[in-house]
Amino acid sequence: AQSVSQHNHHVILSEAASLELGCNYSYGGTVNLFWYVQYPGQHLQLLLKYFSGDPLVKGIKGFEAEFIKSKFSFNLRKPSVQWSDTAEYFCAVNARAGTASKLTFGTGTRLQVTL
Amino acid sequence: DTAVSQTPKYLVTQMGNDKSIKCEQNLGHDTMYWYKQDSKKFLKIMFSYNNKELIINETVPNRFSPKSPDKAHLNLHINSLELGDSAVYFCASSSGRHLTEAFFGQGTRLTVV
């Protein structure tokens, strides 16, 4: 069964600092990869996704992620974080489950950006 | 217009009660999901329906029964509520069985007392 690991559980950064959140997945087949963000008290919103092609994916709000197949990783990056980026970040893998697919999420990383 | 809407947003109920959560999507998607987010923010899929057909049924107590009257609606009924059922339940939808992107509702925070 597929699994997703996010090793950073809680990250605290000052505004303008650079961000990198780790995500590793375990699945032998073709995967689609996602990063979702959950602002306090809100629903999950898609930041970016990777299906195929250029392994460097750009998303909304200045976020990007790089798919490294050999490392089974899909790390999220942002050069300069803002206070408004304070949120929970989830990496997810879409893999086959029988005749359908399902999103398997990592445990999430809580990002706290201080002024 | 809200793409995926859930009602109610908050639900507080006593142990042993039966409750339902409703979900509707206006995106024209044919696949809908229920996810449970526990107190540690961990998200786990519970069920998925494609065109009213149950296609994913994870290891969930049979007190939980999903129902999809049509492809735009997916409801979740929970019998004999237990303290451990307290969580945020998210509905989501996507196009096709092999989702390319899931759109999530606002969530229903269920508290069992």
Interface residues (C-beta under 8 A of the other chain):
Chain A: N32 F34 Y36 Q38 Q42 H43 L44 Q45 L46 K49 F51 E88 F90 N94 R96 A97 G98 T99 A100 S101 K102 L103 T104 F105 T107 G108 R110
Chain B: V4 T31 Y33 K40 K41 F42 L43 K44 I45 S48 N50 I55 I56 F90 A92 R97 H98 L99 T100 E101 A102 F103 F104 G105 Q106 G107
